[in-house]
C-alpha cells in the first residue's frame, strides 16, 4: 500500500525542504498532499522544479490555513481520495514584525488561527484516517522557548505548539501515533530576505556556529524524526547553539 503524507505550507521555506526530502526517499506509488496559501506562482514553481516522476506523486491543494472552512475543504478532498494517512507535517505558519502596542485584534487572531487553532483541528479531523503507528510532526520554533523581540504572537503560538505536541501523545496513544515537533532557530529562508548585514552580524554573534541554519539541515532532521519509531512527545531544537555563551 502506498505511503500517504500531508504537509501544510509545503511549497516554500522549511515546508518545501521537508517535502523535497520526503520525495527524494519516496516509493513509486507514494502520495504527497501539499497545501499552499495564496501564492499560485510559487506553488507552480515548486511543482515544476520536481522530476516528472515526483510530480505524479504530488497533490497541490490551495487552502488558506487561517480559515477553518478552507482547512475542512482540504480535509474533505483528502478523505475522498484516500482512506489512510501515514505522516502529517503541520508546518504552515505566519508571523509579522510588530511591536506589542501595534497589534490589532484581527492581526493577532489570524496568526493564532494559522499557527495554532487550525492545526489543532486538522489533527482532530484527520485522526480517524491516520494509520496505527503513524507519525505527526509540528514545525515549532526556538522562539517558543526563547523570547525574541521581533514577534510576540509568533513566540506565543509556537510555545503553545510545543505544549500541544506533548499533550497529544496521550490523546493519540490508542492508535500508537507518534507526535513530535522541531524547534528551529534562525534558518536561511525568505523571511529574512530584508535583513541588513548588520542584523545578520548581530544575530550570528549570538549563535555558537556563527551562521544561520540551512533549510536542508532542518529537513534532514525532520525526516529522521518522522521515520523514527521510538521518538514521541519530543521537541527537538536546531539552532546552532543560539544564546549558549
N, C-alpha and C positions, 0 to 999 in steps of 0.2 A: 504494500500500500504506500502511496506517495506521502511524503512529509509535507505538511502544510504549515507555513509560517506567516504571521501577520506582523507588520511593522507600521506604526503610525509615524507620520512625518519622516518618511524614508527616502525622499528624493534629494535631500541636501544635507550637508554637515555630517554630524555623527551618525544620524539615521541612515544616510546613504552609505557611509562607510560600513556600517553593520550589514546593510542589505547586500552590498557587494561581497563582503566576506562570506555571508551565507550562500550566495550564488556560486562563489568560487568553490565551495565544498558541497554543492548540492548534487542530487542524483538527477537522472534524465527526466523522471516523472514528477519531481518535486514542484510545489507551487508556492509562490511568494506574493501575498497580498500587501500592497504598499499604499498607504493613504498620503495624499498631499492636500494642501490648503487651497490657495488661490493662484499659485504660480504655474499655470499650464505649460508655459515655455520651459521652465526649469524641469518639470516632470518629463516632458518630451526629450529634453537633452539627456536626462538620466537614462531614459529608456533606450535611446539610440546609441548611447555610449557602451551598451552591453552587447555581447556577442549575439548572433542570431539564435543560438540555442538557448541562451539565458533570457532573451526577450520573450520566448514562448512560455517561460515559467512565470513571468511577471503578470500581475493583475493590478494595474494602477487605478485607484479609485479616488475621485475628488471628494473630500469631506472636510468641512471646517470643524475642527475638533474643539472649538469653543462652544459648539452647538450640540445640545443633547439630541435634537431631532436628526441632525446630519450624521451624528455617530450611530443612531439607531438605523438609519438608511444604509450605512456602511455595514453594520452587522447583518441586516436583513439580506443584503446581496450575498455576503459570505455564506450565510446559512442556506441560501438557495443553491449555492454551487458546491458546497462540501459538507460532509457530515462530521468532520473532525478537524481539530487544530492541534498541532504538536507544540509549536512555540509561539508565544506572544511577546512582542517587544513594544512596550509602551514608551515610545521615545519622544513623541511630539511635545514641544514646549516653546513658550514665548516669554519675552520679557520686554522691559523698557528701561532706559536710563531716566530716572526721575527722582527728585527729592521727595521725601515723605510728605511734606506740606503741599506738594504739587499734584499728588494723585487725585484723580476723580474716582467716584464710586464705580462708574462704568468701566474705566480702565482697569481698576483693581479686580473687578468681578470677572472680566474677560480673561485675565491671566490666571486667576484662581480656577475658573471653569476649564481652561485648556490644560493647565499643568496638573490639576488635582481632581476636580469633580467628575469631569467626563472620563478620565482614565479609570476612576473607581467603578463607574457604571459600565464601562467597556468590559472590564473583567467580569463583572456580575452577569452581563448578557451573554458573554462567550463561555462562561464556566461550564454550562451543560455539554458543550461540544469539545472542550479541551480534553484531550486524551488522558487517561490514567498514566501517571508518570511524566506528564508534560512539563513544560518549563515556561515561566513568565519572568521577563526582565524589565525593570523600570530604569529609565535614564534619570537618575537623580542628579546631584551636584554637590561638590565640596562647599558650595555656597549655602547648602542646607546644614552644614556643620560648622563652618567658619564664616562669621558675618562679614560680608563685603559692603562697601558703601554705595555701590552703583545701583542696586535694585533690591529694595526691601521685600517687595512682594514675591520676587523670584526665589529668594532665600527661604521665605516662609513656606512657599508651596513645595519646594524641594525637601525641606526638613520634614514636612508632612508626608511626602512620598516615601522617605526613609522609614518613618514610623508605620506607614501603611504596609510596606514590604514585610516588616516583621509581624504585623498583625494578621496578614493574610495567610501566613504559614499555618496557623491553627484552622482558619476557615477552609483551607483547601487540602487539609490533611487527609480527609476521607478518600480523595482521588490521588493522593500522593503527588500532587502538583507542586513543584518547587518554585519558590518565589525569591528573587534576588534583585539587587539594584547596583548600578555602578554610580560612583560619585566623582565625575571628572572635575579637575581644576581648570586652569587656563589652557584651552585647546585651540589650535590654529584653525578657526572657522571664519565664515563671512561676518559673524557677529563682531569680530574685532577689526574689520577691514578699515575702519576710520580712526583707529588708534594712531597717535603720533609716535614717532621714535622715542620721545621722552617717556611716554606712557609705557611702552614696551620695556624700556630700560628700568623704570621704576618697579614694575611687576617682576621682571626677571631677577632683580636683586633679592626678592623675597623667596625665590624658588631655588632650592639647592642645586638643581641641574641647570639653572640659569637659562631656561628656554621654555617656550610654550610646548605643549604636547602635540603630537600629530594625530589626525583622525584615525589613521591606520593602527596606531598604538592602542587607541580606545576600542576600535572594532575587534582587534585580535583578542583583547581581554574579554569583551562582551561575548564573543563566540565561545570561548573556553568556558565561561560561566554557564551559558545556555546548555551546553552539552554535558557539563559535569553532573554526574548522578547523585552526588552527596552534598553539594552546596545548597543550602536552604536557609532563608532568613538573613543572608549576608549583605552588608553594604560595603562595596569594595572601592576604596579610594584609588584614584590615579591622578596625581597632581605634581609629580616630580620633586616632592619634598617641599611643598609650599609652607612657609612660615615655621620651618623647623629650626631656624637659627636666628 
